[in-house]
């Protein structure tokens, strides 16, 4: 039992690992460029110099800053086993610092060069898609308050709610859709699916009332990119190149997969660190390109940061009007006024009393981060060619060095809550960002947190110890308002939300400095209950396999006669068959995925997995026969009492197994 549970849980770990935070994608079968002159590249009146940003001593000295960056990045490369990294920093409308570290190609010892080496940006691509959408908004071609379905002619969003999902909500991730992880990529360029064909088949349905809850979904941005393509009348990749890359002189940036011949040899190889070695990962041809397919150099990204910090201007080109950029950057949604929210694709981060906006990206073999500090006229871009959290470490140390908190804020007066009042908030919560409609739902338990009562009227946030990846965080919260808590160790807040009946249903920003939401999980959906159910079923199925066919075989070998008490042999045949097939499924599914490679589900579901998914459909039908035989056995008084009880347990396990399969989307072909 323990080994079986361990195997199932490691399958969950593996699926979660291959599809960490933001595995997105896209594609269009679009030719290489050059293109005609971009529409947006128009001379503008020279602007006066940008006023110097308020900084602590040191940031004005590139040499001092280089020593600071070198120490942090080199330490992180060694400690976190990162083959290569790059950073670019802009300040006061100019490139302040750019440098590469380590290797773009470990095997060939090719170093990372800031103005030459391309990195895959993953979800930072969303900022470019949103910028393109805002250009169409400026021209009056895209109404941000219009329902998305007004622009869709080939398909419609599935929406069970009366409120329509609006265009702006695609950029704030409040359109109500969820993640998807299966079939988001292709093995080759030729196998990529155009958006017009991909989205009607794979767009996740709306599961939350639009405008009410933040639920991150790469497919929302893919749909936004499809609107850019549909409204502009030109392929998405061509539009971005013509209206953003060319005006900003981003000559070493592309959404093409793979990059065009002039750039492809300079793309950093993505790696995973395994068994003491860096192992290259296959190139993912993403099917939802507007969300994650972009590749660029650090110096090209510096130009994009400058353009947004200067409200749409870069040198003598303008990609957006000033008011449009302000609209993009301002907060459009938050779960509570004291929590970070989101603008149009730019997500807020609040730290050291500074409001920052930007995005992070994670793709198999790559990580990236873009951070803007609008009031300080500073932008920071970091990328690595392996999955890492170096950008978070760097940003915290950067803020503490150059923008430390000089005056501690006045202490917040705690609110005294009784044990009964605190009890309202306790329970298990689950991150909203998980795939709900495919069997990749098995990743959900690894996005659980527990909130329990602590000492002195506090709450404590922890993570389940069951095969949790990494160091489990443990945070203590102090109540300051009826639905608002402050973390003891920093100035961050966590808020809670109620459902329509007044019960606590959500925890907002319990862990991270960016916007996020967790939903409260009922007791019967907690991981221990679900594992307990499958454990009970597995034990009973094993016992049935022992009884039939092994027991009849032993009787035949011993040549014992079958008495009247061994009637209904067909009943035991069905019990044995149901149990064997269910055990084959429980063992065969994780085993086949492990052998094939869990991460390859991004390409779709292998034939062997499809075949295994047929087994629960067969056992579900046969389980109805078990129920009939059970009733008949008790009514006719067949077998001994112990055998009737055993058969009833087999029937009970088979029937309980059906909703368990349905819960995990394993009953049927849900992928």
N, C-alpha and C positions, 0 to 999 in steps of 0.2 A: 504494500500500500504506500509506504513512504517513498519508495523508488518511483512508483507510478505518479504520485503527486509531484515529486521533484521533476520528473520528465515533463509533465504538463506545464509546470511553472516556468521551466527553462525555455519551453517553446514560447510562452508569453514574453519572457525576457528577450528572446531572439527576435520576435516580430517587432517588439518595441524598438530594439536596437537598430534594425535595418531602416526604420522609418522615423528616426528621431526628428524633434520639433518640427521642422518645416520642410520636409521632402516634397517639393512641388514639381511642376513641369509644364510643358507645352510644345507645340511645333507648328510650323507652316513649311510646306515644300516651296521655299522661296529662293530664287537665284542669287548669286553674289552680286555685289554692286561694283562699280560706281553708279552714282545717281545724279540726277539733275540738281541744280542749285536749290537749297531748301527754302521753303516759303518764309520761315521765321528769321532767316539770316539777313537782317536789315540794319543799316547803319543807324546809330543813335547818337544823340548829343553827348559829348564827353562829360562824365560826371566828376564832381570835385573829389579829392582824395577821401577815402573812408576814415572816419575818426578812429584813433587807436582804441583798442578794446581795453577795458579795465582788467588788469592782470596783476598777479603778485610778481615780485622781482624774479627774474630768471627766464620767463617765457619770452622775453625780448631778446634772449641770447641763444641763437641756434646751437652753439657749441655746448653750452650747459645743458640744453634740452636733449641734444644727441646723447650725451653721457647718461642722462636720466633714462631715455628710451632704451639704449643699449643694455643697461643693467636689467631692466624688467623683461624685455623681449628675450634676451639670451638665457635668462634664468627660466623663463616659461618654456622655451624651446627644449631645454634640457630636462626640466622636471616633467613636462607633459608629453614628451616624445613627439615633438612637432618638427617635421622636416624643413619647412620654410614658412616665412611670414613676411608681410610688407605693411608699411604704415605710411600714411600721408596726412599732414596737418596743414590746414589753411587758417590764416589769421589776417583780419583787416583787408580782405579782398585779394590776398596774394598767397601763393604757396610758401609756407613757412618752413616745412620740413618734409622730406620723403626719403625712405631708405628701405632696402630689402635685406632680409636675414635668411641664412640657411640656403637650402637647395630647392629649386623648382623641379629638378629631376635628380633624385638621389643616385640612381644607377650611373648616369652620365656626368654627375658632379656639376650640373649646370646651376649656377647661383641665381637667387632671386634678385632681379633688378627692378627698381621702383617704376621706371618709365618704359619698361620693356615687357616684363613678365605679366601675363594675364592670369587672373584668378576667376573661378566661377563664383558669382555673387549670391546665388540662391535667392532668398526672399528679399534681398535689397532690390532686386529687379522690380518689385512692386512699386517702389518710389518713382521709377521711370514710367510705368504704366499709368499711375495716378497723374503724373505730370502731363502725359499725353492727353488723358481724359479732360484735364482742366484746360488744356489748349482748345479743345473742341467746345468746352463750356464757354470760354471767352468769345468764340466765334458764333455763339448762339446755336450751335448744332446739337448740343447735349444739355438737357435739362436735368440738373442734379436732383430735383424734387419729383421728377416723373417716375412712375412705376417702371421697373426694369422690363416687365413684359410688354410695355408699349413699343419697345425697340426690337423685340424678338418676333421673327416671322417663321423661323424654321422649327422652333420649339418654345415651350413656356416653362417657367419655374413652377415646380409643384409646391403649392402653398395652401395649407388647410386653414389659414387664418384670414379674417376679413381685411386686415391691414396689408396693403401691397408692399413688397420689397422695393425700395427706391434706389436710384442710381447712387446717390451719395452714401447709402448704407453699404454698398460694396466696398467702399474705401475705408469705412469705419468698422467693418466686420460685424455689423449689427443687422445684416440682412436675414439672419436666422438659419443659415446653412451650417454644415459641419465639415470636418475633415474627411478626406478619402486617401487611402494609401495603396490600394491595389490597382494595377493597370495605369499608373501615372507616367510610365516611361516605356521606351522601346529599346530593343537591342541594337538596332541599326538606324541610320538616317532614313532609309527607305521604308522602315516599318512605322515611322512616326505618323500620328493621326492628326489631320488638320482640325482646328478648333471647331469648325462648322460641323464636323462629323463626331468629334470627341464629346463635346459638351451635351448634346441631346441624350447621349447614352450614359454618361458618367457624372453629370452634374448632381451633387448631393441635394436631396430635397430640403425644404425649409422645415425645421423642427422647433424653432422658437418664434414667438411673435416678433415680426420685424421692428427694429428700433428699440427693443427692450433690454437685450442682453448682448454683451460682447462675446463672440465665439469665432475664433480665428479660423479662416478657411482660405487656402490657396486658390480654391476653385472660384471664390468670389472675385479675386483679381484676374483669374483667367477669363471669366465672363466679362469683366470690365475691358480687358484687352480685345475680346471679341467685339464689343461695342465700338471700340476705337477703329477696328478694322472695318466693321460693317458701315459705320457712319461716314468715315473718311473715304471709303471706296478703294483703299489700297491695302496691301498686306501689312499686318502689324509690324513686322520686322522692318519693312521699307519705311513705314511711317516714323518709327522711332529714329532710324538713321537720318532721315531727311529733316525732321523737325526738332530733334534734340542733340544727337551726336554731332552732326555737321555744324550747327550754330555754336556749339561749345568746343569745337575742335577736338572732339573725343575720337581721334582717328584710330585708336587701339581699343575700341569697345565694340561689342557685337552681341546680338541675340541669336545669331546663326548657330546651329548645332550640326557638326562641329564648327569652330570658327573658320573663316575663309582662309585659303592657302597662305596669304600674306601674314596671318596671325597664328595659325594653328600650331606651328612649331614652338611658339613662345608661351603656350598655355601650360601653366604649372600642372604637373601630374598630381592627382589626388591620391592620398595614401591612408592606410590603416596600419597602426602599430600592433603587430602580433608576434608573440614568441621572440621578442628581442629584435625584430626586423621590421623595416618599413615595406609594406606590401601594396603595390599599386591597385587601385580599384577600377573597375570598368567604367568607361564614360557612359553616363546616363543621358539618353536622348529623351528629354522631357516632353510630355504631351500637353502640358499646360504652361507654355513658354512665358506668357506675360507675367506669371507669378515667380519664375525662378531661373530662367535660361540664360541670363546675361553673363558675359565675361568681360573683364576690363582690367586695365592697369591702375595702380594707385594714383598716378598723376592725372589720368583721365577722370578718376573719381573726385580728385581735388577740384577740377573745373566744375563738376556738377554741384559740389558743396558750395563753391564760391557763388555760383549762379543763384542758389537758393538763399544764401546768406545776404546777397546783394539784391534780394527781392526780384529775381528773374533776369538779372543782367550779368553777362560775362564779357569783359572788354567791350567791343563795339557791337555785340549781338544781344538780343533779348529773346528769351524763350517763353516768358510769361509776364503779364503786367504786375505791377507792385501789389495792387489790391488782391489779385488772384493768388499770389504767393502767400500773402497774409491770411487769406481764407484757407489755404491748404494747411498752414502751420497752426492755426488756432484750434483750441480744443472744441470738438463737436460732440463728444460723448464721454461720459465718465459714470461710474456706478455710484460715486459719492464725491462731493466737492473737495474733500481732502485727499482724494486718491488720484494717481496719474490716470490720464485718459488718452484719447487718440484724436489726431486731426485727420486729414484725408491721407491715409496710409502712413503718415508720420506719427509714430507712437511716442508718448511722453515718458520721460524718466525723471524722477525728482530725487535729487541727492545733493547734500551740502547746501541746501537752500537754493539750488540752481535748477531751473527748468530746462531740460534738454529734450530734443526731439530726434527721431531717427528710426532705424530698423536694424535688425540682425538677420543673418541668413545661415542656414545649415543645410548641407547637402552631403551625400555620401562622399567623403574625401575632402570636404571643404567647410570652412566657417568664415563668416565675415560680419562686420559691424560698421555702421555709419551713424555718427552722432553729430548733431548740430547744437551749438550753444548760441542761439540768436542774439541774446543781449550782450554776449561777450565777443561776437563776430568771429567765432572759432568753430572749425569743423574737424572731426577726426575720423579717418577711415582705417580699418585694420582688416587684413585677410590672412588666412593660413590655408595650406593645402593638406589639412587633416582636420577632423572634428576636434574642436578645442573651445575652452572658455577664456582664452587669453585676453580677448577684448574687454570682458567684464573686470578681470583683474587689473588690466592697465587703466581703465577708466576710473576705477575707485582710487588707485594710487595717484593718478594724474590730478584728480580733484583735491585729494588731501594735500598734494604738494603745492599746487598753484592756486587753488581756490579753497583753502581751509576755512572751517567755521571759526571765526575769530570771537564771536560772541554767542554763547550758548543761549538758545531761546528760553523764555520763561517756562518753568516746569508746568506741565499740564496737570490740573487738579484731577485726580482719579475719581471715578464715580463708584460709589459703593453699591454692589449688587449682591443680593442674597444667593444662597446656593441654588434655590429653585429658579431664580432668574438666570443664573449662569448655565443651569442645566438645559435651558432652551437652545443654547448654541452648541452643545456638545454632540458629537457623533462622527460619522465617517463622511467625508466629502470627496467628490471626484471632479477633476479638471474637465471643463466642458469640451476641451479640444481633443476629442477622440473620435474615431470612425464608428458611427452608430449603425450603419446599414450593410456592413460586410462582416465576414468572420474575423477581420482584423480588430474587431471589438475586443478580442482577448487582451489587447494592450491596455484596456481601461483600468484594470486593478493596479497597474503600476503608475497610475496617476492619481491614486488615492492619498488622502491625508487624514489623520485623526485629530480631532479637537476635543480635549478633555479639560476638566477643571484642575487648576493648579492650586498653589498655596496663596493665602491672603487675597482671595477674591479675584484671581487671575485665570486666564485660559492658557493652555499649552498646546501648541501645534507640533505634531510629530508625524512621521511617515511609518506605514506598516513595516515591520521587520522582515516580512516574507520575501526573500530574494530581492530586496530593494537594491537598485543600482546606485552605487556611490555612497557617500556619507549622508546619512539621513539627517536633515536639518531639524532643529528643535527650537522653537521660538515661543517666548512668553508674551502674552498680551494683557494689557491693563485697560479696563473699561474707562472711557472718558465721556461717552454719550450713550444713550440707551442702545444704539445699534452700531456704535463705533468704538474700536479698540486701538490703542497705541502699543507698538512694540517696545519692550523694555530696553533693548540693546541699541536702538536707533530711533530716528524720528519718523519712521514709516507708520502708516496706519492700515488697519484691516477693518472692513465694514461688512455688515451682514444684511441680507435682504429677506423679506417675507413673501410667502405665496398668497393667493387670494383668500385663504382661510386664516391668515395671521400666524402661521407656523414658519419658523426659520427654514428657508429653502436654499439660500446661497451664502457663500463666503467670498468676498471680493478682495483680491490682492493679499492672500494670506502668506505668500512666500516671496514673490519676486518684485523688483522695482518697476516693472512694466505692468500695464493693464492686464487683468486676468480675472476669470470667474470660475468658481467651483460650485457644483450642485451637491446638495445633501443627499446621501444615499440611504434608502431604507434598509433596515437590518437584514432583510432577506436577499439583498444584493451585495452584501459585503463579501469579501474574498473568502473568509473562513467558512461562511455558510455555503457558498457555491462549491468550494473544495470539499466540504463535508458531504454534500450531496453526491458529487461524483465519486468520492471515496466509498461511500456506502454502496452505490450502484456497482462499482468495480468489484468490491468484495463479494457481493451477491452473485454477480455474473461469473466470477471465478468458481464459486461454489456450485453453480449450475453446470459449468463445464465439467467439474469433477464428477457430479452425479450422472450426467449424460453428456457424452457417450461412454465415459470411462467405466462407470458402474455396470451398465448392461454388458459391456465387453468382458468385464471380470466374471460376471455371472455365466456368460456363454462359455468362457474358457474353463470354468469349473463345471459346466454342463448341468447347472441347476435349472429346475423347472420353474416356469413363470406361473405364479399362483394368480388367483382371482384378484388379489390386492395389487397386482402389477398391471391392472387394466389401464386404458387410456395411454398406451405407449406413444401415440402421436402427440399427446400433450407434452411429454418429456422431450420428444424430438423438437417441437417448436421452442420449448424453453431453452434447450441446448443451442439451437440455431440462433435465436435472438441474442443469447449471451455471447456466443462466439463472435458473431458479427459486430456486436457493440464493443467487445474487447479488441477486435481487429481494428476497429475505427479509432478507439482511444489510444492504441499504441501505434497504429500505422500512420495516422495523420501527422503527429509531431515527428515521428521517425523519418517519414518521407520528406517533410519540409527541412529537417536537419540535413539529410543527405543531399538534397537538391540545392540547398542554400536558401535560408529564410528571406534574405533581402531580395531574392529574385522574384518575389511576388509583385514587386513594382512593375514587372513586365506582364503580369497576368497570372492566372492560376494554371499550373501544370496539369497534364492529362491524368496523372496518377492521383492527384488531389481531387480532381473532378470525379474520378471513379470511386474514391473513398467516400466522397460526399453522397454517393448513391446509397451507401449502406444504412445510414439513419432513416432514409425514406422506406427502405425495405423493412427494417426492424420496427418502425412505427406501425406499419400495417400488420405485421405479425403479432405485435403486442396486443392488438384487439383480440386475436385468437387466444392469447394467454389469459385474458380476462374472462373469455367464455369458458375455457377449460377450468379455471379456478372456481367459477360459480358452479359448474357442473360437478366438480370434485367434492365440494362441500355439500351440495344438494343430494348427490348420490352416495355420499359417504365413502368415496374411493380412497384407497391407500390408508396408511396409518396417520394418526393425528400429526406426528412430527413431519411426515412427508407433505401433508396438506399445508402445514404452516410454512415449510420451506418453499413449496411451490407458490404460495401466496406472496412470500417475500420476493421471489423472482419476478412475479407479475408486478408487484408494487415498484420494484427497482426499475423495471422496464418502462412503466408508466411515468414515474418521476423523471426518468432520463429524457423523456420527450420534451417537456418544458425547459429543462436544462439546456438541451441542444438548441431549442428555439431562442432562448435568451442570448446565447453566444452566436446567433445567426449561422448555426451549423446544420440546421434542418432545411434542406433545400440548397439551391445554388445561388447564395447571396454574395456575389463578388462583382 
